[in-house]
Amino acid sequence: MSRSIPAFPNPDMLVWARETSRLEPAVAAARLSVDEAQLLAWESGDPGLTVAKLQAVADLYRRPLAAFYLSERPEVPERVRDYRRPWLTARRRESPMLAAEIRRAEFQRDNVLEIMELRDQEPTHVWKEPAGFEDVAARARTLLNKHSLIARPGQSGKPTDWFFYWSSALEEMGVLVVTANAVPAQEADGFSVALDPVPVVGVNGATHFNRRIFTLLHEYAHLLHNTSALCDLHEESTGADDVDRIEVECNWLAAEILVPSAAFAQRPIVLGAQTGASDWQLWQLRDEARAWGVSPEVILRKLFTHGKASQEFYENWREEYNDTDRWSSGPEPRKANGGDGLRTKVRNLGKGYVRNVVGAMSEGLLSTYETSNMLNAKVEQIPKLLDRARVPEVD
């Protein structure tokens, strides 16, 4: 029997990788199937670590093996982020799953920047054009409708259709859009990385598509504000700091992009409603929500801002209904057994990102190995990923 090959990594890099993965020693040790004392010994320079076990450590922390042989910790600045968290969820440090997904988004962003450099391509700043104007919502809506590669869904459009309509527009305007995987819905709705020349917006794949739509536009609003901060999803400012005010403004901007007030005011649901109504039925809200491709909660919020729903009714309604009722605009389709893993991967990476990377390979700028690394996929999967990322043809 051959002996295990010993590994001699930099102990401080072991600590750095674990800490940036947001894993406590006990949790990391359990996932590596070793005693916590053994893990701490490795981090203190114990020579008993093998290459095989170091590879397991690298896989757990989602770091390349070579990172553990660096002489010192890399100077990686902490990105400016906004975490859109579910209503009334206490603020806390992100979980290892969320931390890993944010790192993955930053890895993708670095890849986009590399491809731009290879193409000698100037960045587009279309996404920021509405910033600073009083009619920012109208300007943003016009740009989004103009740049989406997907035909605008009608009233029969599914939430998935609406999500990819808006996300396609943001991608074409220069924003990297990703979907976080394996992050509990209770932890975060989304995040943003507000950095030029390629900002990032992430939504949580564990939430309803209607919820992702609102989060997508909420995070875009943060980019337009050029602000990012840890935040809870709530509607009213507590007056504690500017974070609450910005959250309220971003919620308003997202709702105004999705459901413009001027057009909404002319809808029968508004014209025929009494001031301060407190008897709205879920089916009424869902019917109107489908016309705009949003959730019942967004419609009720718009009714409240138009004076057609009382604040007491709005607050009680949010407490009464669960997430499915509040965010779903109709009966949920039954999920088929199994699933398309490659379609999910494309969803997580972002369709625009997949097309961009494979396009660079087709132009001879990237090797198949580099492409598979950027997509975290096998070489033979690349054509299948591209097929699932194509823009649907419109008759």
N, C-alpha and C positions, 0 to 999 in steps of 0.2 A: 504494500500500500504506500502510495507516494505521500510525502509530508506536505502539509499545508504551507503555502508560501507566506512568509511573514510580511507585514506591511508596516511602514514607518512614516505615517502621516504627521503633519504638524498638529500637535494636540490642541492648540488654540483654534485651529480651523475646524476641529470637531465640535468645539464649544460654539463657535460662530455659526456653523451650519445648523446646529440644533436650535439655538436661540432664534435665528431668523426664520426657522420653521415653526416657531411658537409651540415647541414641545418641551414639557417639563421632563427632567431626567427619568422619573419613574415611568412616564408614559412612553418615552422613547425606548427605554430598556425593555418594557413589556412587548412592544411591537417588534423588537429585535430578538426576543426570546432569550434575553440575558438578564442577569441580576443588575439592579441599579448600581450596586457597588462596582461591578465589573465595568459598566459604562463610564462611571466617574473615574475609574482607574485609567481607562483609555484616554479620557480627556485630560488626565494628569501626566500622561506620557508613558503609561505602562506598555511594554513592548509585546504584549500577548496578542495584538490584533493581527488577523490574517487578511490577505487580499480579498478572499471570498467574503469575509464578514464586512470588510470595508466597503465592498460593492453593495452589500445589503444596507449599510449605513447611507451610502450615496443615494440608493433608490428611495429610502425612507425620507431623506431630507430633500430629495429632488435636486441634487447637485451633481455635476460631473465629477468623476473620480479624481481628475487632475486638480480640482479645487482644494482638496485636502493636503496637497503638497505645496501650496503657496507659502511663501515665507512670512507673510503677514496678511491680515484681513484686508480685503479690497475696499477701496474708498467708494462705496456705493451709496449715494445720497438717498435718504428716505423720501420717497415720492410724496408729493402733495396729493392727498386723497380725500374723497368724500364717501362715506359709507351710508347708504340710505337704508336705515334699519326699520323693521316693522314697528308699528304703533306701540308706544309705551314699553318697548324693550330697553332694558337698562344698558347704558354704555359700558363696553368692556373691551379688553384686548381681543383682536380677531383670533379665530380658531386656526389650527394648523391647516384645515381644508381651505379656508378663505385666504390665508397667507400664501398658500401654494398657488391658488388660482390667480392672485394678484401678481405673483412672480411670473407665472406663465404669461399673463397679459403683457408684462414688461419685456419678457423674452420675445414675444411676437412683435412688440413695438420696435425693439432693436433690429429685428429682421426686416421690418418695413423700411427703417432708416438705411439699412445696408443695401437693400434693393434700390432705393432711391439714389444712393451714391453710385451704384453700379450703372444705373441708367443715366447718370448725370441729370437727374430729374429735379426740378424745382418743386418745393412743397406747395400744396394748394391751401389757401387760407379762407376758402369760401365759407367754411363753417362759422367763422367769427364775424362775417360781414354785418349781421344784425346787431351786434353788440354796441351799446352806447346810444341807440336811438330810442325815442319815446315809444314808437310803435314796433318795438323789438319782436313781439309775438307775431304780428302780421308779416314782418319781413322774414322771420324764420320760417313761418308756414309757407310763404311763397317759394323760398329757396328749396325747402324740403320737397314740396310738390313738383318743383321743376327738375330736381336732380335724381329722383328715384328711378331706377331702371325697371321697376315693376309697375304695371298698370294699377291705378288707384282702385281698390276694391269697392264694390257697391254695398248695399244693405245686406246682401246675401253673403258677403265676404266673411270668412272665418277669422277668429283672432290671430291665427297663425299668418294669414294673408296680410292682415294689417301690420303685424309686427315686422314682417320682412319688407313690407312697403316702406315703413319709416326707417328701418335699419339700413336698407339699401341706399336711401337718400343720404343718411349720415356718412356712410362709407364713401359715396361719391363726392361728398363735400370735404373729405380729408380726415374723418374720424375713424379710428380703429374700433370696431364693435365686436365684443366677445361675450360669450355666455359662460358663467361660472358653473362648474359641475361639482356635484357631491357636497354642496354647501347647504346646510339646513335653511329652510325658508324662514325660520324664526330668527336667524342670525342677521341676515342682510338681504335687502332687495337688490342692491347694486352698488357700484363704486365708480369713481372717475379718477383718471390721472390727467391733471390739467397741465400738460407740457407741450410746448411748441417744439418741432413743427407737426408732430403727430400726437394729438390727444387721444385718450382711451376712454371708452364708456363700456362698463360691464354690467350685465343683468344676471340675476340668479335664475338658473334653469329649473330650479325646484318650485318656482312660483307660477301662477296662472299666466297665460300669454297676455291677457288684458293688463295684468299687473306689470308684466315686463314692458309693455308698451308705455305705460305711464312712467315707469322707472327710466326707460330709455330717454324720454323727453325731459324728465326731471334732471337727469344727469347732464343732458345737453344744456339745460338752463344753467347748471353750475359752470360749465365751460364758458358760456356767454358772460357769466358774472366774473369769470376768472377767479373763482373762490372754491376752496375745498376744505371741509372740516368734518370731524366726526359728528354725526347727526342722527336724530331719531325721526321716524316718520310720524309727525303730528301736525295738526292744522293751525294751531294758534301759537303765537309767540308768548313765552313766559316773561319776556322782558329781561331775562338773565344776561343775555349777551347778543352779539350780532348774528351768531349762528342760527338762532331761532328765527330771526327776521329774514335771513337769507333762505332758510328752508321754506318759510311761508311764500316768499317771492318765487322760489323755484317751483313750488307746487302750483302756484297761480299761473306761471308762465307755461308750464307743461299742459295744464288744463285749457289754457287759452289757445295754444297751438292746435290742440286736438279738437276743441269745440269753441270756435270763435264766438264771442258774446253777441256781436251784432247779428249774426245769422241765427244763433240759438234763440234770441229774443223774438224772432218771427215764427218760431215753431209752434204748432198747435198746443203742445204740452205746456208751453209758457203762456201763450195768449189766453188759454182757457182755464188757467189755474188761479185760485184765490191767493191773495197776499198772505204769507205766513202759513201756508197749508201744512197740515200735520197728518194727512191720511194717504200718503203716497204708497201704492202697492208695488211689490217687487216686479210684477209683470209689466207695469207701466214704465218703470225705469229701464227694464231690459229691452222693451220695444224701442225706446228712444236710443238706448246705448248702441243697438245694432246699426242704427242709421249713421252713427259717427265712428263706429269701430272702437268703442271704449267700454268701460265697465259701468254697471248701475251706480256704483259709488261716485264716479266722476259726474254722472248726470245729476245725482242728488246734490252734489256739491255746487254744480252750476245753478240748480234751482234755488239753492240757499243764497248764493251770491246775487241772484236776480230777485230776491225777496219772495220767492214762491215756496219756500219751505222754512219752517221755524228752526232756530238753532237747537232748541230742545229736541225736536223730532230728529234732526240730523244726528245729534250726538247719541240719542237713544237707539237710532237705527244702526249706527256703527257698532254699538255694543251688542245689539240683539242678533245680528246676522253674522254667520261665520265667514271665513275668507272666500269659500267657494261661492256663496250667495252674493257677497259684496262685489266680487270681481268677475264672476261669470255672466255673460250676456245671453245665456241660453243653456239648454240641456247639453251636458258634456258628451261627446262621442265616446263610444266604448273603445277602449284600447285593445288592439289586437295582441294576441300572444306573441311573445318575443319582441323583436325590434330590429331596426337597422342601425347597427353600431357605427357604420361609416357616416350615415346621415346625422347621427348625434355628434360625431366628431366634427363634421362640417359646421353644424350649428354652434358648437362650442368655439371653434376657431374663428368663425365668421366667414360667410360666403365670399365676401370681397377679399379677405385675406388669402383664402385658398386660391382664388383666381389670380391674385397678384403674384403669389409665390410660384404657382405652376406656370404662369405666363413668363416669369423671369427665366425659368428653366427652358421653356420653349424658345426663348430669345438667345439661348446659349450663355446666359449670364450666371447660371447656377448649374452645378452638376446634379445628377440624380441623388447622390448621397447627401449633398447640401439641402436639396429640396425635401428629401424624406426626413432629415433632421429638423427642418423648419416646421414641417407638418406633424412631426412625431408619428410617422407612419412608415410602413414597409414600402419599398420601391414599387412593388406590384400593385399597391393600393392607390397610387397617385392618380391614375386615370379614373378610377372609380370615385375618388374624392372630387375631382374636377367635374365629373358628370353630375354629382349631387349639388355642386355649387353653381351650376349654370343658371343664368337668368331665364325664367320661363318665357316661352314665346307667346305673344299676344295675337290672337286671330284678328 
